Amino acid sequence: MDVTPSVPRERIKQPSSSTCFICGVENSQGLRLSFYETGPDTVETTAVVPEYLQGYPGVTHGGIVTALLDEVTLRAAVIGQPEHLMVTGKIEVRFRQNVPIGVPLRVIGTLLERKRRAARTRGEVILPDGTIGAEAEAILMDHPQSGLSRESLAALGWRVFPA
């Protein structure tokens, strides 16, 4: 029996946009989240949703939860391909319980299937107690500008920003 401890995979930071609501580092109204590839098929971030994005008191608005899931499912589709741009074709969200504001939420995306011009992914918003607050499955399709050079993408504001 091999008892060699497994070495955790290095976290690889994905590019972000300058102005995106979820990841835009220059968007003063956005969440400014950084996303990291944590495995060959997974990407993660930690989000703390501020009070001004609540629906019912203490509860994250469902549209914000959906936006988090949309972003993480898209990012799972492009793991290891920073120049590959995709867009959401379909997303199906299931709200399992209230997602609270003001606490760290793990948001995880998993690549389920990649085809030539499309991908199928799953996303989860994990609450502090480890339970699933919401989950989604998405179909992503190639963006018409997919495959631009890193330099061209950086000129558009899509690049890895320092932590």
Secondary structure, 3 states (H helix, E strand, C coil): CCCCCCCCCCCEECCECCCCCCCCCCCCCCCCCCCEEEECCEEEEEEECCHHHECCCCEECHHHHHHHHHHHHHHHHCCCCCCCCEEEEEEEEEECCCCECCCEEEEEEEEEEECCCEEEEEEEEECCCCCEEEEEEEEEEECCCCCCCHHHHHHCCCECCCC
